[in-house]
Each structure stands twice: as C-alpha cells, then as structure tokens.
Amino acid sequence: MYVIGLMIGLLSCRRRRPGKSKPPSLLSLCLGVVGKNLQDIIAHLSDISIAFPPHIKMTIAAIARRRKMLCDEVIIPLADTSWEILDISGSEVTDSGLIEVTKTCKFLRAVDISRCNKITASSVSVLVEHCKSLQTLRCGGCPRSDYTARCCLTLLKPKLDDMVGDSWEELDTAEISHNAESLHWLVWPNIDKDSLEILATECPRISVNPKRSPFGFRGKDIPIEAFPDTALDVLFVQEINPSTWAASGFTLKPVSPILSNSKELSLAEKFRLAFVERDTRLAPKRAKNARQHQRRSDREWMTMSAEAKAIVLASQVSKSLHGRN
C-alpha cells in the first residue's frame, strides 16, 4: 500500500493526454485500489497523505464518503489549505473534525454538511468564523441536520439586533459585525416555513434553494454548488470505477426530502439539543453582561465608598502639588 501511495504521488504530477475515448489512467486505477483498501491505511493516512497533491487528497476523501468511511480520522489528515470545497454529507464527521478542517481550509467557498448527524451549530459557528470566502452552504436532509440548520439561523443574521450596552464605546468590534458575510446561497431542500420567512425578512442577502434559470437569480449567476442534484466532490471521482465504493456494498443515492422526515427525534433529545443550542447562543451575552456588571460595580464603588473618594482626592492633591513644583 505504501508503494501504491508513492506511485500516486508520482503519477499525479504527470499531464494526461487529451482524447475523447481512452482507457482508465494508471493514476485512477491506483486510486481505485487505494479506495477499495481504505480501511487498511486509515491508521497511517497522516503519514501517507503528506506526499499527495490537494486534488488526490480530495479524491480519497470523496471515495471514503461514498464508502461511508468518512470520519474525523480520515478527513483531518487529508484536509489541505488549498481546498475550496468540502463535501462531508452523510458522513460520520463530528464537530471536532469539522472544526479542525475549517481551521486548515480557510478558503472554502462551498460546504455540504447535509445529513450529518454529528454536526451541531457549534462547529458551524467556527466554520463561518474561519472561512470568510464561504458562499454556498448545504444543510438539512435528516431530522438532526434540519435541527442544526434551524439553530444556525442566528449565525447568518447580523448581531447588532441582539446587543445591549451602556454606550457605543463599550461595544467590541466583533459584536457589531455580520456573520457569514460572504454567504449568498443556502441549500436546504426541506426548509420549514418559519425559517424561510426569518431568512427572507432578516437576511435577504441569502438566497434559499435557488432554481435553475438562464437569467440567474436576482441578477447574480448561480454557481453549480448551489444545486443539490450534483455532489460537490463529483468531479474528483468521475474517472474512478464505481465498483471502488461498492466494496462495502454501498451505492451513493440522493436522499429525498420526504424520506428525510420519516424519523423524528425523541422528546428528550430535542430538549437536550435545545439546551445546548441555547447555552452556546447565550454564552457571549453572559460574558458581556459580566463585563458590564463589573464596570457598574467599579463606578458605584467610586461614588459610594469613602475609601475610594479618599483615594481619588489624594490622587488629585498629588497631581496638584507636582504641578506647582
């Protein structure tokens, strides 16, 4: 397997000859072998992938996703700083994995986290914080992912409406900024009416589920990443034999919105997720209120405490004496 990895690194540097009809390249055959035996190299992936170019890493990640083997142990060592897309839909990637990847891949412009049961608003918050070029986000597709998408609505809206402060001077720059400033396309096939109305009224810059049109959408060209019928990583596996991801008896199929709602979360799980989301959302407010409370306490101490007044008067007298001298 190490020999195959070395061959991939060498063959990926060679240019392919043009031609309409041609047999599979040696590079694609090697990648097919790696994909079929992916379970044997996951433990050594961090060492092997160092020699791989970015597009080869993306191909391996795409194969792993189709084999339902994409997880933190696979995506983290493969993540490359030059990646512009990230497709982890239907995978076992967790919040920790997504956070590590977004810290590495800061130039992502399209991300698909649909049907990810282990992704919450916490990692999506880090995603929009680090990836300032993010234009397209795909989400939803299953009850857990739909819930995460609803919790992320606050990340897409300006923070200014939620601020409470004594004066403009007390506000931090981050508190008056916008979240996901470059996000223009949100793909959420089974979005609920309330969420759609919130986005339309409070965040009109984001277009939800745009339709194909020769005239674009609102005067803007719609990128191919904004259409859910095409996987983000499909270009990286178009020359790979589909039998590669059939090794585990799995064939990637699109999930219809009707089937995605067939299973609902339990009441206890909804309460737990709601508490986690609320605690995450209110944490910045609690920290800001604590700072404001401390400032008020200091001012009250200065006005009410005799000791504080004495310290202030002593300071003023000292300054006056120094000024005379």
N, C-alpha and C positions, 0 to 999 in steps of 0.2 A: 504493500500500500504506500509506503514511503517512496518507492521507485515511481509509482504512478503519479504521486504528488509532484515529484521532480519533473516528470515528463510534462505535466500540465503547466508548470511554471515556464518551461522552455517553449512549448508549443503555443502558448498564449501570446508570445511575443512575435510570432510569425504572421504574416499577412495571408489572408485567404484569397485564392484565385477566383476572379469573377466567373460566373457561369449560371445559367438558369437551372440546369439539371446536373446534379453532381452527387456522388456518394457521400455518406457522413464523413466528416473530417476526423482525423485521428484525435484531435482535441475533444470533440464532442463524445467520441467513443470512450476516451479516458474518463471524462466527467460522468458518463453513464455508469462505468464500473465503480467509480467513487460513490455515486449516488446509491447504487444497489448495496454497497457495503458500508454505508454511512455509519451504521451502528457500531462498527469496529474501530472507527477513528475519532469518535466524538471526544474521547478522553485525551487524545493527542492533537486535537484540532488547533489549539492555540499555538502549538509549535509548527504544525504543518502549514497553516494558512499564512504565515509571515511572508512566504515567498510568492504568494498568489497575487495577481493584479486585482483591482477592485471588481471588475466585471466577473471574474471567476469566483470570487467570494460570493457575489450576488447570485450566481448560478447555483452554487452549492446550497445557499440559503433557500432558494426557490424550490430546489429538489427536496430539501428537508421539510419544507412546508407542505408540499404535495404528498410526502410520505407520512405526514402527521408526526414528524420527529422534531419540529422546530420548537426549541425551548431556550431558556436562558443560557444553558451550557453550549448551545450551537450558535445563537445569534451574536452573543457578546464577543467571542474571539473572531468572528467573521466581519464584524462592523468595521467600515472603512470611512475615513474622514471625507472622501470624495463622493460618497453616496448622495444621490439627490432624491431617491425614492426608498420607501421602506414598506414592505408588504409582509405583515405578520398575521394576517387574517386567519381565523380558525385555528390558531396555534396555542401552545401552552406557555407562551412567553408571559412573565409576570411583571408587576410594577417595577421590581428591581432590575429586571432585564431591559425593559424599555427605558428606564432612567439612565442606565449605563450606555445604552446605544445612542440616545439623544445627546448625551454629553460628548460622544465621539463624533457623531454625524450631525454637525451643526448647520449643514447646507441643505437639509431635506426640504423639498418643495411639495411632496405628496406622500401621505402616510395612510395606510389602511390598517385599522385596528378592529375591524368588524368581526363579530363572532368570537371575540377574545374574552373568555370567562374570567381571566385572572388579571385583567387590566381595569383599574379604577381611575377616578378623577385625579388622584394624587400624582400618578405618573404622567397623565395628560397635561397637568399643570406644568410639570418640568419640561415636557415636550414643547409647549408654546413659549416657554421662557427661554429655552436654549436655541430653538430653531426659528430664527427671525424671518426666514425666507419661506416658511410654510404657507402654501397657497391652497392646497386641497387636503381635506381630511375625510376619510371614510370611516363610518362607525355604525353601530346598531347591528341588526341581523339575528339577535337572540335576546331573550329577556334580560340577562345580566348586562349585555353590551348596550341594550336600549336604556337601561337604568343608568349606566355610566355616562351615556350621551346626555341624558337629562341633567345629571349632576354637573356636567361640563358647561352648561349654558352660561353660568356665571363667569367662566373663563373667557368667553367670547365677547362679553359686553364691557363697556368702559367701567372702570372702578369709581369714577367720580361721583356717581349717584349714591354710592354706599358710604361716603365719608362723613365723619362727624369730627369737627375740630374747633378749637377756640379761635384760631386765626390762620390765614394762609401761610404765615411764616412757620407754623408748626407742622405743616404737611411735608411728607417726604416726596421726592420726585417720583418714586415708583408708585405712590398712591394716586397720582393724577394721570398716570399713563394708561394706555389701552392694552388689552390682552390680545394675543394673536393678531397683531396689527396687519400682517400681510395675508391673512386667511380670507379667501374670496369664495371658495366652493366647499360646501358641506354635503356629502353624500350620505344620506340617512333614509333608506327606502321606506321604512315603516314609521316615520316620524309621527308623533301624535299631534293633534290639532293645537293643543296649548303651547307646546314647544315651538311649533311652526309660527304661531302668532307672536310669541315672545321675540323670536329672531326677526320677524318681519317688521315689528314696531320698534324694537330697541337696538337692533343690529342690522340695518338694511344693507350694509356693505357686503354681507354674506349671502350668496345665492344658494338655495337649498334644492337639491335634486334637479339640476338644470336639464332641459330636454334638448335633444339634437336639433339643430337648426342651421341652415346655410347663412343666416344673418347673425349668428352668435346669440348672446344673451345680454340684454341691457347695454348693447354697444360693445361688448367685450367678447373676444374669441374664447370659446370654451375649450380648455385643454382636455386631451383624451383621458387624463387621470380622473376627470370629473364624471365619467360614465361608468357605472358599476358593472356593465356587461363584459368588461375587459380587465383581467388581473393586472396589477401594476408591474409584476415581475414576468409577464408572459414573454417579453422579448428575449429574456435571458435563457429561456429553455426551449425556444422554438426549434432548435436543431438537435435537441436531446430526444432520444427514443422514449415515448410514453411508458414503455414497459419498465423504465427505470423506477418510477414511483408506483408501479403496480407490484413491486417486490413485496410490499406489505399488504397487498390485496386492497389497496385504496386508490380510488379514482376521484380526482377533484371535480366536484359538481357545484354549481351555484345554488345557494340556499334561497328558496322563495320566501317572501315576506309572510305569506300565510302560514307556512310551516314553522317559521321562527317564533311565532307566538303560541305554539301548541303547548308549551310547558311554562308555567308561571312560577315565580319564586315563592317560597314559603313565606308566611307572615313574619316569622322570626327573622328570616334572612333579610326581608325588606326593612324591618326595624333596625337591624344591625348595620346594614348599608346606609340607611338614612342617618344614623347616629355618626358613622364615620365621615360621611359627606358633610354633615353639619359642623362637626368638630374641625374638619380641615378648612371649611369656609370661614369659620369664625375665629380661627387662631390669629390671623393678622389683626383683627379688630380687638381681640383681648390684649394683644401686645401693645397696640396703640393706646387703648384706654388706660393701661397700666402706666404708660409714659405720661399721659395727660394727668392722671391722678397724682403721680409723683410731683409733677410741676405745680399743681394746685396746692399740694401739701407744703411744698417749699415756700410758695407765696404766702400761705396762711401762717406758716411758722415765722416768716419775716415780719408780718404785720401784727401778730398776736403775742409773740414771745418777747418778754422783756430782755432776755439774754440776747436774742437776735438783734433787737433795737440797739442794745449797748454795743454790740459788735459793729453794727453799721455806723453808729455815731463815732466810735473810736477810730474807725477807718477814715471817716470824713475829717476828723480833727487831725489825724496823722498826715493826710494829704495836704491840709491847710498849712500845717507847720512846715512841711517840706517845701511848700510853695513860697512861703515867706523867706525861708533861708535861701 
